[in-house]
């Protein structure tokens, strides 16, 4: 037997494989949880289409709910509406910063076929020293969802979670 | 039904094959940052293809999942546009090809987001966000290369000259498009041309490049008539699954 509270707590213990300070709930990956007797159904949404952590997250969810007492775990993927970094909980944004990853700015809604603004950088504050004198080194950092930056003030590199 | 599947396979296969081509740069790119960029874009594309192929397998209802569709079909069953199966060539050619296709995907995903097929619409809305990043990244590079050194300009122009004739296939309709429109599944691809041109031509111009004159050439990968390059690509991509049927990680 597993209660909804127990199931939710179990989910909050499932970390993102790449950013272990955040849980799948923090990231807004878990959309829905339904518990009926012994069966737990979780509706999740993938972040990026090609994110290699998606399968690991599913395995993590199954194990956590099984440990919490669910005899049957069903995982459904739901794609619409598409995941956005805007769904990351505010408390989680602070955890990202403390972990050394610059949290994403607000995701602008994709307006039709509006052309991208080229050659204009955002300058997220350095997660270590707070300076805004930061420079983007690469569009992709350690993962597809992050860009690589360096702080001109303290000279340290850091990842920036890209708004999407 | 066959026509509906063909329409979706054209999108899924084009995305998959370009993902495969870009992944060939892994470990070989001119700079570490570009190695990561090309392979991460490839990852996005393969992810998009996986979602679509899985959906196609469900619609087909013949017991084929994403893996069987990707690894066990023969060359004439693939429906990707010829543009994406061409060899990578140099960095300029890789970037120009990826850019032309990313700009196309942005228009296609945008239109497909109102498909009568709700799963298709969901995949499109999600993929559009990723393709916009791809287009931003490649269009910046096209401008840097074109408006760069004599060497980068020459290579970028050679790339445009070589690839531009293959873009015509993207905007040539046939019966599959007409049926898709009738069902509300998706747009006729010819309707995407003006928005695509409005996105791409200013970038070509800012890059101080020129586009070749139109010719009657039409590649026909969408119809399963491929260049000599697809066979080689598939023999690499499908080798392991064909040599060890049923193998999994």
Interface residues (C-beta under 8 A of the other chain):
Chain A: X46 X48 X49 X50 X51 X52 X78 X79 X80 X81 X82 X83 X110 X112 X113 X115 X116 X118 X119 X137 X138 X139 X140 X141 X143 X144 X148 X162 X164
Chain B: X33 X36 X37 X40 X42 X43 X44 X45 X46 X47 X48 X50 X51 X106 X107 X110 X118 X119 X121 X122 X123 X125 X126 X127 X128 X129 X130 X132 X133 X135 X136 X137 X139 X140 X143 X195 X199
